[in-house]
Amino acid sequence: MSSDPRRGLIAALVIAGLCAAWFAVSILYDASLAAAWGMNRHAITYMVIVIATMALATALVFARFAAVREELLAGRRVFGRWTVDPSTWSAITSAALEADASEKRSALLAVLVLIALVFGGFALFDPWAAPGMFVFGCVVAVAVAVAALLGERTRRAHGRFRGGEVIVGERGLLANDVLHVWALPLSRLLGARLVARPSALVVGYGWFSRVGLQEVELVLPVPASARAIAAEVADALTASIGGPTRRSGPKRAPTGSAATPPKPLDHQRRLLPRGEAP
């Protein structure tokens, strides 16, 4: 997310407030509504209940996003931070975007072929319905293509250089002013690793949806001056999900006492001076 999550929070709360206003009107002016709309008012109330539930759930998500963004900017629960110069950012993120775009194009092609097979099969089975199937199939294909195009546009926008600051925390990260949060219901951090070529910290997280676990892998450029910080960040993220770190080796079961959660590193002593090239 590249925009301020507080905007989404306010919008969701406004929608929930409008739903609450409908409930109030329904209670105070039920007789007038019954005369004007009859039983249709109950259908409207049902839709308002659904919308209100979705608005409140969305507000909770945006509230968590806003809280994580605030704590990252304030330096709370932060494992490390560094700044990437424009050339390094462009070189690494461009390669990652191209690889991701190639995978997305392959997936889009597979979906379009599946749509053609499904609707084409219906058309062959029932020639009378063929024109309707052809039109409906074209509508679905265009909708899928537009969604893919908008998704690719969003990914490109996230990859544009906007200061190059990377802040990695316990519950999420800010990379080039784009927020990623894994401290949400049905979401989790999957892992982190430091790679040498290109020099980058790779962070993976995911969330559960109707089709299973959806995974995201972020490639965060790491300049030479921040290599040690990024290594400690990778260890801290790995330890936060109970995985082995570079220093600890394979995880062993704790004996005698309960394991203590990892503490965020003191990022203040590692913060690059503003304006200094990494």
N, C-alpha and C positions, 0 to 999 in steps of 0.2 A: 504494500500500500504506500503510494507516494504522496497522498493528501493527508491533511490533518484528520485523525479519526474522530476528533471532537465534532466535526461537521456532521459526520454520519450519526453520532450519538444524538445530537440535537434534532436532526431530521427524524430519527426513530422515535424520540420522545414526543415530538410534535404530532406524529401520526397516532401514537398511543393516546395522547391527549384528546385528539379529535374523536377517537373511538370512545373514550370516557364521556365526552360530551354527548354522543349519541345515546349512551346508556342513561345519562341523566335526563335527556329529553324524552326517552321512552318511558321513564318512570313518571315524570311530571305531566306529560301530555299524552298518555296512552290512549285516552278516549278520542282525542283529535286525530292521532295517527291511525287508529282503527277505522275512523270514519273516512279518512282520506285514502288509506292504502289497504285496509282490510288485513287479511292473513299475510300479505306480502311483507308486512313489517317484521314478521318473525324470520323470514328468509334473510332480510337485511340484517337483523340482529345476529343471525348465525354467521354471516359473512364478516360482520364487524368483530365478532369474537375471534374468528380465525385471523383477521388482520391484526387485531390487538395482540394476540399471542405471538405472532411473527415479529411485530414491532418491538415487543418487550424483549424477546430473545435476541433480536438484532442489537437492541440498545445495550444489553449485557456484553455482547461481543465487542462492540465499539468501545464500551467503557473499559474493558480489559486492554484493548489496543491502546487507548489513550493513557492508561496507567503505565503500561510497559514503555511506551514512548517517553513519557515524562521521567521515569526512573532511569532510562538510558541516557537521556540528555543531562540529567542531574548527577549522573555518576553513581547511582545506587544499584547494588546487585550487578555490577559490571565486572566482567572478567578481564577485559582489555580493550584498547582502542588504538587506532593508528590512522594515518592519512596517506592516501595514494595519489601520486601525481597524474595529470591527465593522460599522458602517453602510456603509462603502465596500465591504467584503468582501461583505456580504449583497446589496447592490444589483447588483454586477457578476456575482457567481457565480450568483445566482438567474436572471438573464437567460440566462446561458450554459447553465445546467442545463435551463431550459425549452426552449431551442432544441434542445439535444441530445435531450431527452425526446421532442420532436415528431418528430425524425428516427427515433428508435428505435421509436416507435409506428407510423410508416409502414412501417418495415422489418418489424416484427412482423406487421402486417396482410398485407403481401405474402407472408410465409412461410406464414401460416395459409391464405391463399387457395391457394397452391401445394400445400399438404398436402391441402386439400379437393379440388382438381382431380386430384391423383395418385391418392389413395385412392378418390375417387368414380369416376374412370375405370376403375380395376380392378373396382370393384363393378358398374358397368354392363356391363363386358365379360364378367364371370363372376358372374351372380346367385347361384350356389351359395356363392361365397366372400364375398358382400356383407356378411353379419353380421360375419365375422372382420375384413374390411377396415375396416368402420366402427369396430369396437372398437379396432383397432390404430391407425387414424388419429386417434381421439380421444385415445389415450394419447400419441402423438407430439405432438399439438397442445397437450395439457396440459403436457407436459414443456417444450416450447418457451416457452409462456406463463410457466411458473414460473421458468425461467431468465431470461427478460426481466424479470420482476418482481424477482427477486433482484439482477440487475444494476442496475436502477433504484434499488433500496434502497441498494446500495453507493455509487452515485454521489451520492445525497442525503446519505449519511453523510459522504462525503468533503467535501461542500460546507459542512458545519456549521462554525461559527467555533470554532477552538481556538487562540487566541493571535494568529493572523494573520501570523506571521512567514514571510517568503519568503527562501529561500537558494538561489541558483542557482550551480551549479558546472560544472566541465568534464565530469563524467561523469553528472550527474543533478541533481535539485533536490528541495528540501523546500518544499512550499507548504501552510501551515496544518497542519503535522505529517503531511502525506501525502507519501510518497516516490515519486518517479518516476526511473527509471534507464534510460539508453539505451546505457550501456557494457557491452553483453552480446553474445554471439555471435548473429548474425542480427538484431541491432537497430542502429538508427542514429538520430542526430539529423537531422531534416529541415530545420529552419530556425527562425528567431526574428525577430519584428518588433515594433516599438513602435507602438501605435495611439493615436489621440488621443481618440476617443469610442466607448466609454468609455475612460478612461485605463488602459491595460493593456499588459502584455508578453505576446505570444502566442508560445508555444513548441510546436513540433511535433516529434514523434518517432514511430518506427514499428518494427515487427518483422515478419520474414517467417514466414508460417505455410503450412499446406497450401493455403490459398486465396489466397496472394499476400501483398502488403504490407498489414499492418494499421496504420492511422494513428491517432494520438491528438493532439489539439490542446488545449493547456492555456491558459486565460485567467487570467493573474496580475494582479490589481488593482495599480495603481501610484499612490500618493498624489503630490500635487504636489511635496512635499519630496524624493521619491525619483526624480523624472523623469529627472534627469541620470544617476543610477546605472543605472536601467533601460536608458537609451539605450546606455551603455557595455557593459552586459551583453549587449544585443542584438547589438552590434558584435562582442563577443568570441565569442559563440556562432556567429554567422555566419562569422567568420574561422576558427573551429575546423573548419568543414566546407568551407573553401575558397571561400566565397561573398564577394561584394563587400560592403563596409561603407559606412556613411554618409560616412566620412572618406576612404576609399581609392578609392571609385568602382568602376568595373568592374575585375575581376581581370585582371592582366597576368602573362604568364609571367615568372618570375624569370630574370635574366640574370647570368651570371658565378658565382653561388654558390647553394647550396641554400637554399630558403625555410626560415625558422625557424618553429616552431610558436608560436601565440600564448600569452603568459603570463597566468595569472590576475591580475586586478586586485587591488590592495592593498585588500581589503575592510575592513581594520581602521580605516582613516581615514574610511570612509564609514558605519560602523556607528552606527545611531541609539542614543542613550542609552536604557537600559532604563526603561520607564515613560513615556517622552516620546511624546506623540501625534504621528503623522506629519502 
